Amino acid sequence: MARTVGDKPPSESTPTILLSGSLRPCPFCASSDLWISSDLETKFVACKKCAAFGPTAPTVTLATERWNKRS
Ligand SMILES: [Zn+2]
């Protein structure tokens, strides 16, 4: 039996791309199929369905908060 390397539980300090549980649906099309751009220096939440995107922020958490406040 081989052990899986790097098999650690998800940490709160590691932002995941999909945080649909804490994100409100898109204010434009009401879709909850959202994603968070965390590759760039500025983070933002975007809707996969209608391509709308929320306010940019320096952190994923802040971008999520701003997205939620917007709707
Ligand atoms: Zn949308």
N, CA, C, O and the ligand as a Tripos MOL2 file, in Angstrom:
@<TRIPOS>MOLECULE
protein
  285   283    72     0     0
PROTEIN
NO_CHARGES

@<TRIPOS>ATOM
      1 N           0.8390   -1.1980    0.0000 N.3       1 MET1
      2 CA          0.0000    0.0000    0.0000 C.3       1 MET1
      3 C           0.8780    1.2550    0.0000 C.2       1 MET1
      4 O           1.7210    1.4430    0.8770 O.2       1 MET1
      5 N           0.6700    2.0620   -0.9530 N.am      2 ALA2
      6 CA          1.4630    3.2820   -1.0660 C.3       2 ALA2
      7 C           0.7500    4.4420   -0.3970 C.2       2 ALA2
      8 O          -0.4600    4.6220   -0.5300 O.2       2 ALA2
      9 N           1.5110    5.1900    0.2980 N.am      3 ARG3
     10 CA          0.9280    6.3720    0.9310 C.3       3 ARG3
     11 C           0.9030    7.5570   -0.0400 C.2       3 ARG3
     12 O           1.8060    7.7360   -0.8580 O.2       3 ARG3
     13 N          -0.1110    8.3220    0.0740 N.am      4 THR4
     14 CA         -0.2050    9.4990   -0.7890 C.3       4 THR4
     15 C           0.5790   10.6500   -0.1870 C.2       4 THR4
     16 O           0.3490   11.0600    0.9500 O.2       4 THR4
     17 N           1.4850   11.1460   -0.9580 N.am      5 VAL5
     18 CA          2.2840   12.2700   -0.4840 C.3       5 VAL5
     19 C           1.5020   13.5650   -0.6670 C.2       5 VAL5
     20 O           0.8740   13.7870   -1.7020 O.2       5 VAL5
     21 N           1.5510   14.3870    0.3240 N.am      6 GLY6
     22 CA          0.8640   15.6730    0.2250 C.3       6 GLY6
     23 C          -0.6210   15.5580    0.4820 C.2       6 GLY6
     24 O          -1.3950   16.4480    0.1300 O.2       6 GLY6
     25 N          -1.0120   14.4680    1.0910 N.am      7 ASP7
     26 CA         -2.4330   14.2830    1.3730 C.3       7 ASP7
     27 C          -2.7800   14.9360    2.7050 C.2       7 ASP7
     28 O          -2.8980   14.2700    3.7340 O.2       7 ASP7
     29 N          -2.9360   16.2230    2.6600 N.am      8 LYS8
     30 CA         -3.2490   16.9380    3.8870 C.3       8 LYS8
     31 C          -4.6290   17.5770    3.7850 C.2       8 LYS8
     32 O          -5.0850   17.9140    2.6920 O.2       8 LYS8
     33 N          -5.2670   17.7370    4.8890 N.am      9 PRO9
     34 CA         -6.6060   18.3500    4.8670 C.3       9 PRO9
     35 C          -6.5380   19.7960    4.4180 C.2       9 PRO9
     36 O          -5.5340   20.4740    4.6350 O.2       9 PRO9
     37 N          -7.6080   20.2690    3.7920 N.am     10 PRO10
     38 CA         -7.6210   21.6660    3.3380 C.3      10 PRO10
     39 C          -7.4620   22.6260    4.4950 C.2      10 PRO10
     40 O          -8.1100   22.4930    5.5330 O.2      10 PRO10
     41 N          -6.6050   23.5780    4.3020 N.am     11 SER11
     42 CA         -6.3220   24.5420    5.3540 C.3      11 SER11
     43 C          -7.0490   25.8480    5.0790 C.2      11 SER11
     44 O          -7.2900   26.2060    3.9260 O.2      11 SER11
     45 N          -7.3860   26.5380    6.1170 N.am     12 GLU12
     46 CA         -8.1030   27.7990    5.9550 C.3      12 GLU12
     47 C          -7.1980   28.8730    5.3730 C.2      12 GLU12
     48 O          -7.6640   29.8490    4.7850 O.2      12 GLU12
     49 N          -5.9210   28.6780    5.5440 N.am     13 SER13
     50 CA         -4.9990   29.6940    5.0500 C.3      13 SER13
     51 C          -4.7620   29.5370    3.5550 C.2      13 SER13
     52 O          -4.2090   30.4280    2.9110 O.2      13 SER13
     53 N          -5.1830   28.3990    3.0030 N.am     14 THR14
     54 CA         -5.0100   28.1870    1.5760 C.3      14 THR14
     55 C          -6.3040   28.5180    0.8450 C.2      14 THR14
     56 O          -7.2900   27.7900    0.9580 O.2      14 THR14
     57 N          -6.3000   29.5960    0.1090 N.am     15 PRO15
     58 CA         -7.5270   29.9570   -0.6040 C.3      15 PRO15
     59 C          -7.8160   28.9970   -1.7440 C.2      15 PRO15
     60 O          -6.9330   28.6680   -2.5360 O.2      15 PRO15
     61 N          -9.0260   28.5650   -1.8160 N.am     16 THR16
     62 CA         -9.4180   27.6950   -2.9110 C.3      16 THR16
     63 C         -10.0240   28.5310   -4.0240 C.2      16 THR16
     64 O         -10.5070   29.6400   -3.7940 O.2      16 THR16
     65 N          -9.9940   27.9990   -5.2060 N.am     17 ILE17
     66 CA        -10.5210   28.7420   -6.3510 C.3      17 ILE17
     67 C         -12.0400   28.8550   -6.2210 C.2      17 ILE17
     68 O         -12.6280   29.9000   -6.5000 O.2      17 ILE17
     69 N         -12.6530   27.7670   -5.7960 N.am     18 LEU18
     70 CA        -14.1060   27.7900   -5.7060 C.3      18 LEU18
     71 C         -14.5450   27.9010   -4.2550 C.2      18 LEU18
     72 O         -14.3120   26.9990   -3.4500 O.2      18 LEU18
     73 N         -15.1750   29.0010   -3.9380 N.am     19 LEU19
     74 CA        -15.6940   29.2020   -2.5920 C.3      19 LEU19
     75 C         -17.1940   29.4600   -2.6890 C.2      19 LEU19
     76 O         -17.7280   30.3820   -2.0730 O.2      19 LEU19
     77 N         -17.8450   28.6320   -3.4680 N.am     20 SER20
     78 CA        -19.2500   28.8960   -3.7690 C.3      20 SER20
     79 C         -20.1090   28.9080   -2.5060 C.2      20 SER20
     80 O         -21.1810   29.5120   -2.4820 O.2      20 SER20
     81 N         -19.6290   28.2350   -1.4540 N.am     21 GLY21
     82 CA        -20.4240   28.2100   -0.2390 C.3      21 GLY21
     83 C         -20.5360   29.5660    0.4220 C.2      21 GLY21
     84 O         -21.5390   29.8670    1.0690 O.2      21 GLY21
     85 N         -19.5000   30.3920    0.2600 N.am     22 SER22
     86 CA        -19.4960   31.6890    0.9160 C.3      22 SER22
     87 C         -19.7900   32.8190   -0.0610 C.2      22 SER22
     88 O         -19.7640   33.9950    0.3030 O.2      22 SER22
     89 N         -20.0660   32.4480   -1.2950 N.am     23 LEU23
     90 CA        -20.3320   33.4800   -2.2960 C.3      23 LEU23
     91 C         -21.8150   33.5740   -2.6050 C.2      23 LEU23
     92 O         -22.5200   32.5670   -2.6750 O.2      23 LEU23
     93 N         -22.2640   34.7800   -2.7850 N.am     24 ARG24
     94 CA        -23.6430   34.9590   -3.1970 C.3      24 ARG24
     95 C         -23.7490   34.7380   -4.7060 C.2      24 ARG24
     96 O         -22.7800   34.9220   -5.4430 O.2      24 ARG24
     97 N         -24.9320   34.3450   -5.1460 N.am     25 PRO25
     98 CA        -25.1210   34.1420   -6.5830 C.3      25 PRO25
     99 C         -24.8760   35.4350   -7.3570 C.2      25 PRO25
    100 O         -24.9120   36.5280   -6.7940 O.2      25 PRO25
    101 N         -24.6320   35.2930   -8.6240 N.am     26 CYS26
    102 CA        -24.3830   36.4420   -9.4920 C.3      26 CYS26
    103 C         -25.5880   37.3860   -9.4660 C.2      26 CYS26
    104 O         -26.7220   36.9460   -9.6550 O.2      26 CYS26
    105 N         -25.3500   38.6830   -9.2330 N.am     27 PRO27
    106 CA        -26.4510   39.6570   -9.1840 C.3      27 PRO27
    107 C         -27.0970   39.8830  -10.5490 C.2      27 PRO27
    108 O         -28.1790   40.4630  -10.6390 O.2      27 PRO27
    109 N         -26.4460   39.4330  -11.5880 N.am     28 PHE28
    110 CA        -26.9660   39.6960  -12.9290 C.3      28 PHE28
    111 C         -27.7730   38.5170  -13.4700 C.2      28 PHE28
    112 O         -28.8510   38.7020  -14.0340 O.2      28 PHE28
    113 N         -27.2470   37.3100  -13.2940 N.am     29 CYS29
    114 CA        -27.9470   36.1530  -13.8780 C.3      29 CYS29
    115 C         -28.3320   35.1320  -12.8060 C.2      29 CYS29
    116 O         -28.8940   34.0830  -13.1220 O.2      29 CYS29
    117 N         -28.0320   35.4360  -11.5400 N.am     30 ALA30
    118 CA        -28.4080   34.5830  -10.4110 C.3      30 ALA30
    119 C         -27.7370   33.2210  -10.4440 C.2      30 ALA30
    120 O         -28.1720   32.2920   -9.7630 O.2      30 ALA30
    121 N         -26.6870   33.1040  -11.2280 N.am     31 SER31
    122 CA        -25.9640   31.8410  -11.2770 C.3      31 SER31
    123 C         -24.9960   31.7510  -10.1010 C.2      31 SER31
    124 O         -24.4050   32.7500   -9.6920 O.2      31 SER31
    125 N         -24.8430   30.5460   -9.5660 N.am     32 SER32
    126 CA        -23.8700   30.3650   -8.4900 C.3      32 SER32
    127 C         -22.6160   29.6740   -9.0250 C.2      32 SER32
    128 O         -21.7820   29.1860   -8.2620 O.2      32 SER32
    129 N         -22.5060   29.6470  -10.3270 N.am     33 ASP33
    130 CA        -21.3270   29.0630  -10.9600 C.3      33 ASP33
    131 C         -20.2610   30.1490  -11.0800 C.2      33 ASP33
    132 O         -20.0750   30.7570  -12.1340 O.2      33 ASP33
    133 N         -19.5740   30.3680   -9.9690 N.am     34 LEU34
    134 CA        -18.6290   31.4750   -9.8990 C.3      34 LEU34
    135 C         -17.2050   30.9640   -9.7380 C.2      34 LEU34
    136 O         -16.9770   29.8130   -9.3680 O.2      34 LEU34
    137 N         -16.2830   31.8170  -10.0160 N.am     35 TRP35
    138 CA        -14.8900   31.4780   -9.7540 C.3      35 TRP35
    139 C         -14.1590   32.7180   -9.2690 C.2      35 TRP35
    140 O         -14.5860   33.8480   -9.5010 O.2      35 TRP35
    141 N         -13.0590   32.4780   -8.6000 N.am     36 ILE36
    142 CA        -12.2670   33.5820   -8.0710 C.3      36 ILE36
    143 C         -10.9180   33.6080   -8.7640 C.2      36 ILE36
    144 O         -10.1830   32.6200   -8.7680 O.2      36 ILE36
    145 N         -10.6160   34.7230   -9.3320 N.am     37 SER37
    146 CA         -9.2990   34.8840   -9.9290 C.3      37 SER37
    147 C          -8.2910   35.1740   -8.8430 C.2      37 SER37
    148 O          -8.3130   36.2460   -8.2380 O.2      37 SER37
    149 N          -7.4100   34.2310   -8.5920 N.am     38 SER38
    150 CA         -6.4260   34.4310   -7.5270 C.3      38 SER38
    151 C          -5.0080   34.3480   -8.0690 C.2      38 SER38
    152 O          -4.0490   34.3510   -7.2980 O.2      38 SER38
    153 N          -4.8680   34.2760   -9.3700 N.am     39 ASP39
    154 CA         -3.5350   34.1890   -9.9520 C.3      39 ASP39
    155 C          -2.8740   35.5520  -10.0630 C.2      39 ASP39
    156 O          -1.6620   35.7010   -9.9060 O.2      39 ASP39
    157 N          -3.7000   36.5230  -10.3350 N.am     40 LEU40
    158 CA         -3.1640   37.8690  -10.5220 C.3      40 LEU40
    159 C          -2.9730   38.5600   -9.1800 C.2      40 LEU40
    160 O          -3.3940   38.0600   -8.1370 O.2      40 LEU40
    161 N          -2.3390   39.7000   -9.2320 N.am     41 GLU41
    162 CA         -2.1080   40.4500   -8.0040 C.3      41 GLU41
    163 C          -3.4230   40.9790   -7.4340 C.2      41 GLU41
    164 O          -3.5990   41.0760   -6.2190 O.2      41 GLU41
    165 N          -4.3240   41.3130   -8.3250 N.am     42 THR42
    166 CA         -5.6420   41.7520   -7.8880 C.3      42 THR42
    167 C          -6.6170   40.5870   -8.0120 C.2      42 THR42
    168 O          -6.7270   39.9550   -9.0620 O.2      42 THR42
    169 N          -7.3160   40.3220   -6.9190 N.am     43 LYS43
    170 CA         -8.2760   39.2180   -6.9150 C.3      43 LYS43
    171 C          -9.6690   39.7520   -7.2040 C.2      43 LYS43
    172 O         -10.0000   40.8910   -6.8740 O.2      43 LYS43
    173 N         -10.4720   38.9100   -7.8220 N.am     44 PHE44
    174 CA        -11.8590   39.2850   -8.0300 C.3      44 PHE44
    175 C         -12.7000   38.0530   -8.2890 C.2      44 PHE44
    176 O         -12.2050   37.0170   -8.7340 O.2      44 PHE44
    177 N         -13.9770   38.1910   -8.0010 N.am     45 VAL45
    178 CA        -14.9220   37.1120   -8.2430 C.3      45 VAL45
    179 C         -15.5550   37.3370   -9.6090 C.2      45 VAL45
    180 O         -15.8870   38.4660   -9.9690 O.2      45 VAL45
    181 N         -15.7160   36.2810  -10.3490 N.am     46 ALA46
    182 CA        -16.3330   36.4080  -11.6630 C.3      46 ALA46
    183 C         -17.3790   35.3230  -11.8510 C.2      46 ALA46
    184 O         -17.3230   34.2540  -11.2430 O.2      46 ALA46
    185 N         -18.3330   35.6360  -12.7120 N.am     47 CYS47
    186 CA        -19.4000   34.6860  -13.0140 C.3      47 CYS47
    187 C         -19.0330   33.9200  -14.2750 C.2      47 CYS47
    188 O         -18.6710   34.5130  -15.2920 O.2      47 CYS47
    189 N         -19.1300   32.5960  -14.2000 N.am     48 LYS48
    190 CA        -18.7890   31.7810  -15.3600 C.3      48 LYS48
    191 C         -19.8630   31.8650  -16.4330 C.2      48 LYS48
    192 O         -19.5980   31.6610  -17.6180 O.2      48 LYS48
    193 N         -21.0590   32.1650  -16.0020 N.am     49 LYS49
    194 CA        -22.1810   32.0960  -16.9230 C.3      49 LYS49
    195 C         -22.2860   33.3460  -17.7950 C.2      49 LYS49
    196 O         -22.3810   33.2480  -19.0190 O.2      49 LYS49
    197 N         -22.2700   34.5260  -17.1610 N.am     50 CYS50
    198 CA        -22.4620   35.7570  -17.9290 C.3      50 CYS50
    199 C         -21.1870   36.5970  -17.9850 C.2      50 CYS50
    200 O         -21.1740   37.6910  -18.5480 O.2      50 CYS50
    201 N         -20.1220   36.0700  -17.3970 N.am     51 ALA51
    202 CA        -18.8110   36.7330  -17.4620 C.3      51 ALA51
    203 C         -18.7770   38.0630  -16.7180 C.2      51 ALA51
    204 O         -17.8770   38.8700  -16.9500 O.2      51 ALA51
    205 N         -19.7240   38.3050  -15.8420 N.am     52 ALA52
    206 CA        -19.6630   39.5040  -15.0140 C.3      52 ALA52
    207 C         -18.5910   39.3000  -13.9480 C.2      52 ALA52
    208 O         -18.3560   38.1800  -13.4940 O.2      52 ALA52
    209 N         -17.9580   40.3760  -13.5630 N.am     53 PHE53
    210 CA        -16.9770   40.2320  -12.4890 C.3      53 PHE53
    211 C         -17.1270   41.3360  -11.4670 C.2      53 PHE53
    212 O         -17.5420   42.4500  -11.7860 O.2      53 PHE53
    213 N         -16.7870   41.0110  -10.2420 N.am     54 GLY54
    214 CA        -16.9840   41.9220   -9.1310 C.3      54 GLY54
    215 C         -15.7980   42.8320   -8.9180 C.2      54 GLY54
    216 O         -14.8370   42.8110   -9.6860 O.2      54 GLY54
    217 N         -15.8730   43.6320   -7.8690 N.am     55 PRO55
    218 CA        -14.7970   44.5750   -7.5580 C.3      55 PRO55
    219 C         -13.4940   43.8500   -7.2570 C.2      55 PRO55
    220 O         -13.4960   42.7670   -6.6730 O.2      55 PRO55
    221 N         -12.4070   44.4420   -7.6500 N.am     56 THR56
    222 CA        -11.1100   43.8400   -7.3800 C.3      56 THR56
    223 C         -10.6730   44.1580   -5.9500 C.2      56 THR56
    224 O         -11.0900   45.1530   -5.3580 O.2      56 THR56
    225 N          -9.8280   43.2890   -5.4200 N.am     57 ALA57
    226 CA         -9.3490   43.4600   -4.0550 C.3      57 ALA57
    227 C          -7.9660   42.8370   -3.9410 C.2      57 ALA57
    228 O          -7.5950   41.9890   -4.7520 O.2      57 ALA57
    229 N          -7.2040   43.2520   -2.9400 N.am     58 PRO58
    230 CA         -5.8580   42.7080   -2.7670 C.3      58 PRO58
    231 C          -5.8480   41.2630   -2.2600 C.2      58 PRO58
    232 O          -4.8580   40.5530   -2.4330 O.2      58 PRO58
    233 N          -6.9430   40.8290   -1.6370 N.am     59 THR59
    234 CA         -6.9990   39.4550   -1.1550 C.3      59 THR59
    235 C          -8.2850   38.7890   -1.6220 C.2      59 THR59
    236 O          -9.2700   39.4520   -1.9470 O.2      59 THR59
    237 N          -8.2490   37.4580   -1.6460 N.am     60 VAL60
    238 CA         -9.4190   36.6890   -2.0630 C.3      60 VAL60
    239 C         -10.5810   36.9260   -1.0990 C.2      60 VAL60
    240 O         -11.7350   37.0510   -1.5100 O.2      60 VAL60
    241 N         -10.2510   36.9850    0.1850 N.am     61 THR61
    242 CA        -11.2900   37.1900    1.1890 C.3      61 THR61
    243 C         -12.0100   38.5140    0.9730 C.2      61 THR61
    244 O         -13.2360   38.5930    1.0530 O.2      61 THR61
    245 N         -11.2280   39.5450    0.6990 N.am     62 LEU62
    246 CA        -11.8010   40.8700    0.4980 C.3      62 LEU62
    247 C         -12.6140   40.9120   -0.8020 C.2      62 LEU62
    248 O         -13.6740   41.5360   -0.8620 O.2      62 LEU62
    249 N         -12.1180   40.2590   -1.8080 N.am     63 ALA63
    250 CA        -12.8520   40.2090   -3.0750 C.3      63 ALA63
    251 C         -14.1960   39.5110   -2.8890 C.2      63 ALA63
    252 O         -15.2010   39.9060   -3.4800 O.2      63 ALA63
    253 N         -14.1970   38.4730   -2.0630 N.am     64 THR64
    254 CA        -15.4290   37.7480   -1.7680 C.3      64 THR64
    255 C         -16.4150   38.6380   -1.0220 C.2      64 THR64
    256 O         -17.6080   38.6600   -1.3260 O.2      64 THR64
    257 N         -15.8960   39.3680   -0.0450 N.am     65 GLU65
    258 CA        -16.7600   40.2710    0.7340 C.3      65 GLU65
    259 C         -17.3620   41.3480   -0.1570 C.2      65 GLU65
    260 O         -18.5420   41.6780   -0.0440 O.2      65 GLU65
    261 N         -16.5500   41.8790   -1.0250 N.am     66 ARG66
    262 CA        -17.0340   42.9490   -1.9060 C.3      66 ARG66
    263 C         -18.0630   42.4260   -2.8970 C.2      66 ARG66
    264 O         -19.0270   43.1130   -3.2350 O.2      66 ARG66
    265 N         -17.8430   41.2150   -3.3480 N.am     67 TRP67
    266 CA        -18.8120   40.5930   -4.2500 C.3      67 TRP67
    267 C         -20.1440   40.4070   -3.5340 C.2      67 TRP67
    268 O         -21.2040   40.6950   -4.0900 O.2      67 TRP67
    269 N         -20.0810   39.9300   -2.3140 N.am     68 ASN68
    270 CA        -21.3040   39.6840   -1.5510 C.3      68 ASN68
    271 C         -22.0500   40.9720   -1.2320 C.2      68 ASN68
    272 O         -23.2810   41.0010   -1.2330 O.2      68 ASN68
    273 N         -21.3190   42.0130   -0.9640 N.am     69 LYS69
    274 CA        -21.9600   43.2920   -0.6370 C.3      69 LYS69
    275 C         -22.6170   43.9180   -1.8490 C.2      69 LYS69
    276 O         -23.5890   44.6650   -1.7470 O.2      69 LYS69
    277 N         -22.0590   43.5900   -2.9910 N.am     70 ARG70
    278 CA        -22.5340   44.2070   -4.2220 C.3      70 ARG70
    279 C         -23.9660   43.7650   -4.5590 C.2      70 ARG70
    280 O         -24.7820   44.5430   -5.0540 O.2      70 ARG70
    281 N         -24.2350   42.4980   -4.2720 N.am     71 SER71
    282 CA        -25.5470   41.9590   -4.6320 C.3      71 SER71
    283 C         -26.5540   42.2070   -3.5310 C.2      71 SER71
    284 O         -27.7160   41.8220   -3.6590 O.2      71 SER71
    285 ZN        -23.7800   35.9590  -13.9760 Zn       72 ZN72
@<TRIPOS>BOND
     1     1     2 1
     2     2     3 1
     3     3     4 2
     4     3     5 am
     5     5     6 1
     6     6     7 1
     7     7     8 2
     8     7     9 am
     9     9    10 1
    10    10    11 1
    11    11    12 2
    12    11    13 am
    13    13    14 1
    14    14    15 1
    15    15    16 2
    16    15    17 am
    17    17    18 1
    18    18    19 1
    19    19    20 2
    20    19    21 am
    21    21    22 1
    22    22    23 1
    23    23    24 2
    24    23    25 am
    25    25    26 1
    26    26    27 1
    27    27    28 2
    28    27    29 am
    29    29    30 1
    30    30    31 1
    31    31    32 2
    32    31    33 am
    33    33    34 1
    34    34    35 1
    35    35    36 2
    36    35    37 am
    37    37    38 1
    38    38    39 1
    39    39    40 2
    40    39    41 am
    41    41    42 1
    42    42    43 1
    43    43    44 2
    44    43    45 am
    45    45    46 1
    46    46    47 1
    47    47    48 2
    48    47    49 am
    49    49    50 1
    50    50    51 1
    51    51    52 2
    52    51    53 am
    53    53    54 1
    54    54    55 1
    55    55    56 2
    56    55    57 am
    57    57    58 1
    58    58    59 1
    59    59    60 2
    60    59    61 am
    61    61    62 1
    62    62    63 1
    63    63    64 2
    64    63    65 am
    65    65    66 1
    66    66    67 1
    67    67    68 2
    68    67    69 am
    69    69    70 1
    70    70    71 1
    71    71    72 2
    72    71    73 am
    73    73    74 1
    74    74    75 1
    75    75    76 2
    76    75    77 am
    77    77    78 1
    78    78    79 1
    79    79    80 2
    80    79    81 am
    81    81    82 1
    82    82    83 1
    83    83    84 2
    84    83    85 am
    85    85    86 1
    86    86    87 1
    87    87    88 2
    88    87    89 am
    89    89    90 1
    90    90    91 1
    91    91    92 2
    92    91    93 am
    93    93    94 1
    94    94    95 1
    95    95    96 2
    96    95    97 am
    97    97    98 1
    98    98    99 1
    99    99   100 2
   100    99   101 am
   101   101   102 1
   102   102   103 1
   103   103   104 2
   104   103   105 am
   105   105   106 1
   106   106   107 1
   107   107   108 2
   108   107   109 am
   109   109   110 1
   110   110   111 1
   111   111   112 2
   112   111   113 am
   113   113   114 1
   114   114   115 1
   115   115   116 2
   116   115   117 am
   117   117   118 1
   118   118   119 1
   119   119   120 2
   120   119   121 am
   121   121   122 1
   122   122   123 1
   123   123   124 2
   124   123   125 am
   125   125   126 1
   126   126   127 1
   127   127   128 2
   128   127   129 am
   129   129   130 1
   130   130   131 1
   131   131   132 2
   132   131   133 am
   133   133   134 1
   134   134   135 1
   135   135   136 2
   136   135   137 am
   137   137   138 1
   138   138   139 1
   139   139   140 2
   140   139   141 am
   141   141   142 1
   142   142   143 1
   143   143   144 2
   144   143   145 am
   145   145   146 1
   146   146   147 1
   147   147   148 2
   148   147   149 am
   149   149   150 1
   150   150   151 1
   151   151   152 2
   152   151   153 am
   153   153   154 1
   154   154   155 1
   155   155   156 2
   156   155   157 am
   157   157   158 1
   158   158   159 1
   159   159   160 2
   160   159   161 am
   161   161   162 1
   162   162   163 1
   163   163   164 2
   164   163   165 am
   165   165   166 1
   166   166   167 1
   167   167   168 2
   168   167   169 am
   169   169   170 1
   170   170   171 1
   171   171   172 2
   172   171   173 am
   173   173   174 1
   174   174   175 1
   175   175   176 2
   176   175   177 am
   177   177   178 1
   178   178   179 1
   179   179   180 2
   180   179   181 am
   181   181   182 1
   182   182   183 1
   183   183   184 2
   184   183   185 am
   185   185   186 1
   186   186   187 1
   187   187   188 2
   188   187   189 am
   189   189   190 1
   190   190   191 1
   191   191   192 2
   192   191   193 am
   193   193   194 1
   194   194   195 1
   195   195   196 2
   196   195   197 am
   197   197   198 1
   198   198   199 1
   199   199   200 2
   200   199   201 am
   201   201   202 1
   202   202   203 1
   203   203   204 2
   204   203   205 am
   205   205   206 1
   206   206   207 1
   207   207   208 2
   208   207   209 am
   209   209   210 1
   210   210   211 1
   211   211   212 2
   212   211   213 am
   213   213   214 1
   214   214   215 1
   215   215   216 2
   216   215   217 am
   217   217   218 1
   218   218   219 1
   219   219   220 2
   220   219   221 am
   221   221   222 1
   222   222   223 1
   223   223   224 2
   224   223   225 am
   225   225   226 1
   226   226   227 1
   227   227   228 2
   228   227   229 am
   229   229   230 1
   230   230   231 1
   231   231   232 2
   232   231   233 am
   233   233   234 1
   234   234   235 1
   235   235   236 2
   236   235   237 am
   237   237   238 1
   238   238   239 1
   239   239   240 2
   240   239   241 am
   241   241   242 1
   242   242   243 1
   243   243   244 2
   244   243   245 am
   245   245   246 1
   246   246   247 1
   247   247   248 2
   248   247   249 am
   249   249   250 1
   250   250   251 1
   251   251   252 2
   252   251   253 am
   253   253   254 1
   254   254   255 1
   255   255   256 2
   256   255   257 am
   257   257   258 1
   258   258   259 1
   259   259   260 2
   260   259   261 am
   261   261   262 1
   262   262   263 1
   263   263   264 2
   264   263   265 am
   265   265   266 1
   266   266   267 1
   267   267   268 2
   268   267   269 am
   269   269   270 1
   270   270   271 1
   271   271   272 2
   272   271   273 am
   273   273   274 1
   274   274   275 1
   275   275   276 2
   276   275   277 am
   277   277   278 1
   278   278   279 1
   279   279   280 2
   280   279   281 am
   281   281   282 1
   282   282   283 1
   283   283   284 2
@<TRIPOS>SUBSTRUCTURE
     1 MET1         2 RESIDUE 1 A MET
     2 ALA2         6 RESIDUE 1 A ALA
     3 ARG3        10 RESIDUE 1 A ARG
     4 THR4        14 RESIDUE 1 A THR
     5 VAL5        18 RESIDUE 1 A VAL
     6 GLY6        22 RESIDUE 1 A GLY
     7 ASP7        26 RESIDUE 1 A ASP
     8 LYS8        30 RESIDUE 1 A LYS
     9 PRO9        34 RESIDUE 1 A PRO
    10 PRO10       38 RESIDUE 1 A PRO
    11 SER11       42 RESIDUE 1 A SER
    12 GLU12       46 RESIDUE 1 A GLU
    13 SER13       50 RESIDUE 1 A SER
    14 THR14       54 RESIDUE 1 A THR
    15 PRO15       58 RESIDUE 1 A PRO
    16 THR16       62 RESIDUE 1 A THR
    17 ILE17       66 RESIDUE 1 A ILE
    18 LEU18       70 RESIDUE 1 A LEU
    19 LEU19       74 RESIDUE 1 A LEU
    20 SER20       78 RESIDUE 1 A SER
    21 GLY21       82 RESIDUE 1 A GLY
    22 SER22       86 RESIDUE 1 A SER
    23 LEU23       90 RESIDUE 1 A LEU
    24 ARG24       94 RESIDUE 1 A ARG
    25 PRO25       98 RESIDUE 1 A PRO
    26 CYS26      102 RESIDUE 1 A CYS
    27 PRO27      106 RESIDUE 1 A PRO
    28 PHE28      110 RESIDUE 1 A PHE
    29 CYS29      114 RESIDUE 1 A CYS
    30 ALA30      118 RESIDUE 1 A ALA
    31 SER31      122 RESIDUE 1 A SER
    32 SER32      126 RESIDUE 1 A SER
    33 ASP33      130 RESIDUE 1 A ASP
    34 LEU34      134 RESIDUE 1 A LEU
    35 TRP35      138 RESIDUE 1 A TRP
    36 ILE36      142 RESIDUE 1 A ILE
    37 SER37      146 RESIDUE 1 A SER
    38 SER38      150 RESIDUE 1 A SER
    39 ASP39      154 RESIDUE 1 A ASP
    40 LEU40      158 RESIDUE 1 A LEU
    41 GLU41      162 RESIDUE 1 A GLU
    42 THR42      166 RESIDUE 1 A THR
    43 LYS43      170 RESIDUE 1 A LYS
    44 PHE44      174 RESIDUE 1 A PHE
    45 VAL45      178 RESIDUE 1 A VAL
    46 ALA46      182 RESIDUE 1 A ALA
    47 CYS47      186 RESIDUE 1 A CYS
    48 LYS48      190 RESIDUE 1 A LYS
    49 LYS49      194 RESIDUE 1 A LYS
    50 CYS50      198 RESIDUE 1 A CYS
    51 ALA51      202 RESIDUE 1 A ALA
    52 ALA52      206 RESIDUE 1 A ALA
    53 PHE53      210 RESIDUE 1 A PHE
    54 GLY54      214 RESIDUE 1 A GLY
    55 PRO55      218 RESIDUE 1 A PRO
    56 THR56      222 RESIDUE 1 A THR
    57 ALA57      226 RESIDUE 1 A ALA
    58 PRO58      230 RESIDUE 1 A PRO
    59 THR59      234 RESIDUE 1 A THR
    60 VAL60      238 RESIDUE 1 A VAL
    61 THR61      242 RESIDUE 1 A THR
    62 LEU62      246 RESIDUE 1 A LEU
    63 ALA63      250 RESIDUE 1 A ALA
    64 THR64      254 RESIDUE 1 A THR
    65 GLU65      258 RESIDUE 1 A GLU
    66 ARG66      262 RESIDUE 1 A ARG
    67 TRP67      266 RESIDUE 1 A TRP
    68 ASN68      270 RESIDUE 1 A ASN
    69 LYS69      274 RESIDUE 1 A LYS
    70 ARG70      278 RESIDUE 1 A ARG
    71 SER71      282 RESIDUE 1 A SER
    72 ZN72       285 GROUP 0 **** ****
